Amino acid sequence: MKEETFLEKVCSNTGTSVATTLIAASGGVYLAPLIPMLTASFANNRYQKRVENAFFDVNERLSPLEVAVKNLSDNQFKLVGEILSFIMHTTNDDKIELLKNAAISGVKSDGLQEHEASVLSRILRDISIVEFNYLDSIKHYDLIFSMGNMSAEKILEMKAKNKNGNKVVSVEEPEEQLLLNTLAGFDLLKVSGSGYGADYIYRLTPMSYKLFELCS
């Protein structure tokens, strides 16, 4: 009898194939309350195919990691299993790629702690690809100033006063300020104070760098 793959073990308690599991699971994620009217929609068909392709890709990428898979810690198994379940609730292709990378990296993260796994799991479940990409775009800055309605002259003055060698960026657009607030809610940014006319001054937290490492 053929041994179950890691993906099959995570996605099913039976010995069904990945494809069968995916079709059954993905068919009920969004549309169960509306069956049978919308299950034949093109969107549902795209969704099923997208998830199926993602899972087969993950399974293929896990093949060279057989030893690591067999020796997963409980924390790794929890994190990777939850990441795979998030794929079945995702329609954005870029977010799926992010989750796939995180699942593979999770298999390699043999020092993962229980609380760390839980926090990373919640972040990966809820963060949007727009939020992740924005966090990635500001990761090289030491300080991120949320400037509100400050004038351009005041912003330049603020930067000139920064004499500590910190690499800083000012954020004036309301949309970006909302992203900062959201990322702070994920504990990916922390408020390190205010000043220079800024409403808030943010820094990236250690969890941000753990997220980048997991998703790389």
C-alpha positions as a LaTeX table, in Angstrom:
\begin{tabular}{lrrr}
\hline
Residue & $x$ (\AA) & $y$ (\AA) & $z$ (\AA) \\
\hline
Met1 & 0.00 & 0.00 & 0.00 \\
Lys2 & 1.35 & 3.40 & $-0.97$ \\
Glu3 & 2.32 & 5.56 & 2.00 \\
Glu4 & 0.42 & 8.81 & 2.40 \\
Thr5 & 2.27 & 11.99 & 1.56 \\
Phe6 & 2.68 & 14.63 & 4.23 \\
Leu7 & 0.06 & 16.74 & 2.50 \\
Glu8 & $-2.48$ & 13.92 & 2.57 \\
Lys9 & $-1.86$ & 13.36 & 6.26 \\
Val10 & $-2.46$ & 17.03 & 7.00 \\
Cys11 & $-5.52$ & 17.45 & 4.81 \\
Ser12 & $-7.32$ & 14.21 & 5.57 \\
Asn13 & $-7.67$ & 11.57 & 8.24 \\
Thr14 & $-8.36$ & 8.98 & 5.56 \\
Gly15 & $-6.18$ & 7.65 & 2.83 \\
Thr16 & $-7.86$ & 9.59 & 0.07 \\
Ser17 & $-5.73$ & 11.21 & $-2.61$ \\
Val18 & $-4.78$ & 14.85 & $-2.56$ \\
Ala19 & $-6.91$ & 15.62 & $-5.58$ \\
Thr20 & $-10.04$ & 14.05 & $-4.10$ \\
Thr21 & $-9.49$ & 15.79 & $-0.79$ \\
Leu22 & $-9.03$ & 19.14 & $-2.48$ \\
Ile23 & $-12.13$ & 18.89 & $-4.64$ \\
Ala24 & $-14.26$ & 17.86 & $-1.70$ \\
Ala25 & $-12.85$ & 20.48 & 0.64 \\
Ser26 & $-12.67$ & 23.40 & $-1.73$ \\
Gly27 & $-16.18$ & 22.81 & $-2.99$ \\
Gly28 & $-17.56$ & 23.67 & 0.42 \\
Val29 & $-15.35$ & 26.48 & 1.63 \\
Tyr30 & $-17.34$ & 29.43 & 0.33 \\
Leu31 & $-20.33$ & 28.03 & $-1.44$ \\
Ala32 & $-21.80$ & 25.43 & 0.90 \\
Pro33 & $-24.72$ & 27.65 & 1.98 \\
Leu34 & $-25.53$ & 28.39 & $-1.67$ \\
Ile35 & $-25.32$ & 24.87 & $-3.11$ \\
Pro36 & $-26.30$ & 23.94 & $-5.74$ \\
Met37 & $-26.82$ & 27.29 & $-7.46$ \\
Leu38 & $-23.24$ & 28.63 & $-7.40$ \\
Thr39 & $-21.10$ & 25.51 & $-7.24$ \\
Ala40 & $-21.16$ & 25.34 & $-11.03$ \\
Ser41 & $-19.95$ & 28.92 & $-11.40$ \\
Phe42 & $-16.74$ & 29.70 & $-13.25$ \\
Ala43 & $-15.40$ & 31.35 & $-10.10$ \\
Asn44 & $-15.83$ & 28.14 & $-8.11$ \\
Asn45 & $-14.14$ & 26.13 & $-10.84$ \\
Arg46 & $-11.21$ & 28.55 & $-10.87$ \\
Tyr47 & $-11.02$ & 28.37 & $-7.10$ \\
Gln48 & $-10.87$ & 24.57 & $-7.04$ \\
Lys49 & $-8.21$ & 24.45 & $-9.74$ \\
Arg50 & $-6.15$ & 27.16 & $-8.05$ \\
Val51 & $-6.13$ & 25.31 & $-4.73$ \\
Glu52 & $-5.48$ & 21.95 & $-6.34$ \\
Asn53 & $-2.48$ & 23.31 & $-8.25$ \\
Ala54 & $-1.14$ & 24.96 & $-5.11$ \\
Phe55 & $-1.31$ & 21.75 & $-3.10$ \\
Phe56 & 0.33 & 19.65 & $-5.75$ \\
Asp57 & 3.13 & 22.22 & $-6.00$ \\
Val58 & 3.65 & 22.14 & $-2.24$ \\
Asn59 & 3.69 & 18.34 & $-2.28$ \\
Glu60 & 6.31 & 18.36 & $-5.04$ \\
Arg61 & 8.48 & 20.85 & $-3.17$ \\
Leu62 & 8.22 & 18.77 & 0.00 \\
Ser63 & 9.50 & 15.62 & $-1.72$ \\
Pro64 & 13.23 & 16.47 & $-1.29$ \\
Leu65 & 12.55 & 17.27 & 2.38 \\
Glu66 & 11.35 & 13.80 & 3.32 \\
Val67 & 13.67 & 13.47 & 6.32 \\
Ala68 & 12.68 & 16.89 & 7.66 \\
Val69 & 8.99 & 16.09 & 7.15 \\
Lys70 & 9.27 & 12.83 & 9.08 \\
Asn71 & 10.97 & 14.64 & 11.97 \\
Leu72 & 8.60 & 17.59 & 12.27 \\
Ser73 & 8.08 & 18.87 & 15.78 \\
Asp74 & 4.54 & 19.34 & 17.06 \\
Asn75 & 4.94 & 23.10 & 16.64 \\
Gln76 & 6.06 & 22.73 & 13.03 \\
Phe77 & 3.26 & 20.30 & 12.26 \\
Lys78 & 0.70 & 22.69 & 13.72 \\
Leu79 & 2.03 & 25.68 & 11.77 \\
Val80 & 2.45 & 23.92 & 8.43 \\
Gly81 & $-0.93$ & 22.21 & 8.71 \\
Glu82 & $-2.69$ & 25.47 & 9.45 \\
Ile83 & $-0.90$ & 27.25 & 6.60 \\
Leu84 & $-2.11$ & 24.57 & 4.20 \\
Ser85 & $-5.66$ & 25.01 & 5.46 \\
Phe86 & $-5.39$ & 28.77 & 4.83 \\
Ile87 & $-4.63$ & 28.04 & 1.18 \\
Met88 & $-8.10$ & 26.49 & 0.91 \\
His89 & $-9.59$ & 29.78 & 2.10 \\
Thr90 & $-7.60$ & 32.02 & $-0.24$ \\
Thr91 & $-8.47$ & 33.23 & $-3.74$ \\
Asn92 & $-5.58$ & 35.65 & $-4.27$ \\
Asp93 & $-2.77$ & 34.05 & $-6.29$ \\
Asp94 & $-0.03$ & 36.12 & $-4.66$ \\
Lys95 & $-1.27$ & 35.27 & $-1.16$ \\
Ile96 & $-1.28$ & 31.60 & $-2.12$ \\
Glu97 & 2.36 & 31.87 & $-3.23$ \\
Leu98 & 3.18 & 33.50 & 0.09 \\
Leu99 & 1.49 & 30.68 & 1.99 \\
Lys100 & 3.22 & 28.02 & $-0.10$ \\
Asn101 & 6.63 & 29.53 & 0.68 \\
Ala102 & 5.71 & 29.72 & 4.36 \\
Ala103 & 4.67 & 26.08 & 4.43 \\
Ile104 & 7.96 & 24.93 & 2.93 \\
Ser105 & 9.98 & 27.15 & 5.26 \\
Gly106 & 7.96 & 25.87 & 8.21 \\
Val107 & 9.20 & 22.36 & 7.49 \\
Lys108 & 12.77 & 23.67 & 7.79 \\
Ser109 & 12.17 & 25.71 & 10.96 \\
Asp110 & 13.16 & 23.05 & 13.47 \\
Gly111 & 13.60 & 25.49 & 16.36 \\
Leu112 & 10.05 & 26.84 & 16.20 \\
Gln113 & 8.50 & 27.62 & 19.59 \\
Glu114 & 4.83 & 27.01 & 20.40 \\
His115 & 3.85 & 30.64 & 20.94 \\
Glu116 & 5.85 & 31.73 & 17.91 \\
Ala117 & 4.03 & 29.17 & 15.76 \\
Ser118 & 0.64 & 30.36 & 17.02 \\
Val119 & 1.39 & 34.04 & 16.38 \\
Leu120 & 2.81 & 33.41 & 12.90 \\
Ser121 & $-0.19$ & 31.27 & 12.06 \\
Arg122 & $-2.65$ & 34.02 & 13.01 \\
Ile123 & $-0.69$ & 36.60 & 11.03 \\
Leu124 & $-0.52$ & 34.43 & 7.92 \\
Arg125 & $-4.23$ & 33.71 & 8.16 \\
Asp126 & $-5.28$ & 37.35 & 8.32 \\
Ile127 & $-2.64$ & 39.46 & 6.58 \\
Ser128 & $-3.44$ & 40.56 & 3.05 \\
Ile129 & $-0.88$ & 40.52 & 0.27 \\
Val130 & $-1.14$ & 44.33 & 0.11 \\
Glu131 & $-0.26$ & 44.58 & 3.79 \\
Phe132 & 2.61 & 42.11 & 3.48 \\
Asn133 & 4.05 & 43.89 & 0.46 \\
Tyr134 & 3.83 & 47.23 & 2.21 \\
Leu135 & 5.64 & 45.84 & 5.24 \\
Asp136 & 8.30 & 44.50 & 2.91 \\
Ser137 & 8.68 & 47.94 & 1.32 \\
Ile138 & 9.48 & 49.61 & 4.65 \\
Lys139 & 11.63 & 46.90 & 6.22 \\
His140 & 14.90 & 48.71 & 5.49 \\
Tyr141 & 13.92 & 51.76 & 7.55 \\
Asp142 & 14.84 & 52.12 & 11.21 \\
Leu143 & 11.99 & 54.53 & 11.90 \\
Ile144 & 8.68 & 55.08 & 10.12 \\
Phe145 & 7.05 & 58.45 & 10.83 \\
Ser146 & 3.27 & 58.70 & 10.49 \\
Met147 & 3.00 & 62.40 & 9.77 \\
Gly148 & $-0.72$ & 63.15 & 9.50 \\
Asn149 & $-1.27$ & 66.46 & 7.72 \\
Met150 & 2.23 & 67.81 & 8.22 \\
Ser151 & 3.52 & 70.08 & 5.48 \\
Ala152 & 6.40 & 69.09 & 3.23 \\
Glu153 & 8.58 & 71.76 & 4.86 \\
Lys154 & 7.96 & 70.31 & 8.31 \\
Ile155 & 8.76 & 66.82 & 7.08 \\
Leu156 & 12.10 & 67.99 & 5.71 \\
Glu157 & 12.80 & 69.74 & 9.00 \\
Met158 & 12.00 & 66.55 & 10.90 \\
Lys159 & 14.40 & 64.53 & 8.77 \\
Ala160 & 17.13 & 67.12 & 9.24 \\
Lys161 & 16.77 & 66.85 & 13.03 \\
Asn162 & 17.36 & 63.12 & 12.95 \\
Lys163 & 21.04 & 63.07 & 13.89 \\
Asn164 & 21.30 & 59.47 & 15.13 \\
Gly165 & 22.04 & 57.95 & 11.74 \\
Asn166 & 18.69 & 56.19 & 11.60 \\
Lys167 & 17.25 & 55.51 & 8.19 \\
Val168 & 13.83 & 57.13 & 8.31 \\
Val169 & 10.80 & 57.47 & 6.09 \\
Ser170 & 7.76 & 59.70 & 6.47 \\
Val171 & 4.28 & 58.46 & 5.64 \\
Glu172 & 1.72 & 61.11 & 4.79 \\
Glu173 & $-0.94$ & 59.32 & 2.72 \\
Pro174 & $-4.03$ & 58.21 & 4.69 \\
Glu175 & $-4.05$ & 54.83 & 2.93 \\
Glu176 & $-0.49$ & 54.14 & 4.03 \\
Gln177 & $-1.21$ & 55.30 & 7.56 \\
Leu178 & $-4.07$ & 52.82 & 7.69 \\
Leu179 & $-1.66$ & 50.09 & 6.61 \\
Leu180 & 0.71 & 51.09 & 9.42 \\
Asn181 & $-2.10$ & 50.85 & 11.96 \\
Thr182 & $-3.13$ & 47.45 & 10.66 \\
Leu183 & 0.42 & 46.10 & 10.74 \\
Ala184 & 0.80 & 47.39 & 14.29 \\
Gly185 & $-2.33$ & 45.41 & 15.16 \\
Phe186 & $-0.57$ & 42.29 & 13.89 \\
Asp187 & 2.38 & 43.11 & 16.21 \\
Leu188 & 4.57 & 43.54 & 13.13 \\
Leu189 & 5.17 & 47.21 & 13.97 \\
Lys190 & 5.45 & 48.85 & 17.36 \\
Val191 & 5.04 & 52.47 & 18.34 \\
Ser192 & 8.34 & 53.68 & 19.70 \\
Gly193 & 7.11 & 57.17 & 20.54 \\
Ser194 & 6.17 & 60.40 & 18.86 \\
Gly195 & 7.93 & 63.61 & 18.09 \\
Tyr196 & 9.24 & 65.80 & 15.30 \\
Gly197 & 5.56 & 66.54 & 14.66 \\
Ala198 & 4.77 & 62.89 & 13.95 \\
Asp199 & 1.58 & 61.34 & 15.28 \\
Tyr200 & 3.41 & 58.04 & 15.76 \\
Ile201 & 6.91 & 56.72 & 15.16 \\
Tyr202 & 7.00 & 53.03 & 14.28 \\
Arg203 & 9.68 & 50.36 & 14.27 \\
Leu204 & 9.50 & 46.86 & 12.87 \\
Thr205 & 9.21 & 44.20 & 15.57 \\
Pro206 & 11.22 & 40.96 & 15.76 \\
Met207 & 8.08 & 39.14 & 14.62 \\
Ser208 & 8.27 & 41.02 & 11.30 \\
Tyr209 & 11.67 & 39.55 & 10.57 \\
Lys210 & 10.48 & 36.07 & 11.57 \\
Leu211 & 7.60 & 36.49 & 9.13 \\
Phe212 & 9.98 & 37.54 & 6.34 \\
Glu213 & 12.20 & 34.56 & 7.07 \\
Leu214 & 9.26 & 32.18 & 7.00 \\
Cys215 & 7.87 & 33.58 & 3.74 \\
Ser216 & 11.17 & 33.77 & 1.86 \\
\hline
\end{tabular}
